[in-house]
Every structure is written in structure tokens, then in C-alpha cells.
Amino acid sequence: MILTFFDQFSSPYLLGVPLIFLSMLLPTLLLPMPGNRWITNRLSTLQLWTINTITKQLMTPLNKPGHKWAIVLTSLMMLLLMINLLGLLPYTFTPTTQLSMNMALAFPLWLATLLTGLRNQPTISLGHLLPEGTPTPLIPALIVIETISLLIRPLALGVRLTANLTAGHLLIQLISTATITLLPIMPAVSILTATVLFLLTILEVAVAMIQAYVFVLLLSLYLQENI
């Protein structure tokens, strides 16, 4: 069987059953469960501090009605963060490299923010399709352009997350393959390539965290427009 660089992005199967749902649920088991004591251990304290920091960052651009979405946005942020980071480990599968999964996360949440605006303030939500002071001849064209830009938002969310993680994983695999191949031929070049691989891995850890934050932050900004 000949393996390619893109085989790492194919969903694993066991007895014909796709394991993508299992790979999404297992990271949540790593979170320590809260106990009945005020102070438990350092891991629980770190988890609580991380969740509080993320919640503050996400709720900053939102007004008070948007704080009802705190649990949804924070939970989504933690899920994406853990999946992205655990996907950097060897012999693991990253579900967020699948466009179908990212679209399944982006589209319902974007649609929920849009329907929230149309229900609570339909005039203001529809007013975003036509900027104030637009010349009369440009009104039809601008309405079409703004409608397209509105409808393309979930696609942009999903493609951004998929493309960044896929590119990072491909780069890591390419450089690691080059490191192993060059080791018996040119050890000095192989050591240099391994150094580049180490730096790229650190960069990919940052990208995994940033992309999870950007995904949820953009959803919160879309929500702010509609509340």
C-alpha cells in the first residue's frame, strides 16, 4: 500500500465505522471534573483560570444580551483548542482538518446569529445590506454584494480553519520526511532541517490556538452585529 502526504487527513475507520466522532469526544475526557471542594488541585485551578480568561476575551466585544452565548462560545473555544493541539501529536487524527466538520460548526452558529438579529431587530439587520449614504444608482449592486458577503461568512470560517491547519500539518510532514531521508546522506543538513522542524512545530502550536480563537471571535463579532 502506497501512502501519500494527504492520507493523514482521511478519517480513520474501525470495522467500517468512522472514528471521527470518537476523536472529537475523547479530548473532553481530559478535562478534570469539578469536585465538591473549593480548592482541588493545580490542574483544576489552571483549567478554571483558562476558561475565565477565554470567557472574558470573548465577551468583551459583546453587550449584555450577548452574554447569554457565553457557555456556547466558551465551550466551542475549548473544544477547538483541544482538538487542534492534540492533533499535533504523532499518530493522531485532527478532525478540524475536515472542511465538512468545520462547516457543520460554522453554518448553524452563523445562522443562529443571523436569525437572532432578524427576530430582535429586523430593520437594523437588513440595514447592514445597504450602507448609509449610498448613491441611488449603486443601491442594487451594493445590496447584491453585501448579501453575497453575508452568505459567504460561514464558508470563510470553515475554509480558514481547514486551510491553516492542513497547510501546517503538510509542512510538518514534508520537513520531517526530509529530515529522516537526509540523515544517512547528509547528517549536517539533517540536523539543520530538524531545527527548522522544531521551530515549525512551535509555530503550529501557536497557529492551532490562534485559529481556534479567531473562529470563535468572528462568531462573537457576527453575534454583536445582530444584537
Secondary structure, DSSP 4 states (H G I P E B T S, - for coil): ----GGGGGSPPEETTEE-HHHHHHGGGGGSPPP-SSS---HHHHHHHHHHHHHHHHHHTTS-GGGGGGHHHHHHHHHHHHHHHHHTTSTT---GGG-HHHHHHHHHHHHHHHHHHHHHH-HHHHHHTTS-TT--GGGHHHHHHHHHHHHHTHHHHHHHHHHHHHHHHHHHHHHHHHHHHHHTTT-HHHHHHHHHHHHHHHHHHHHHHHHHHHHHHHHHHHHHHHT-
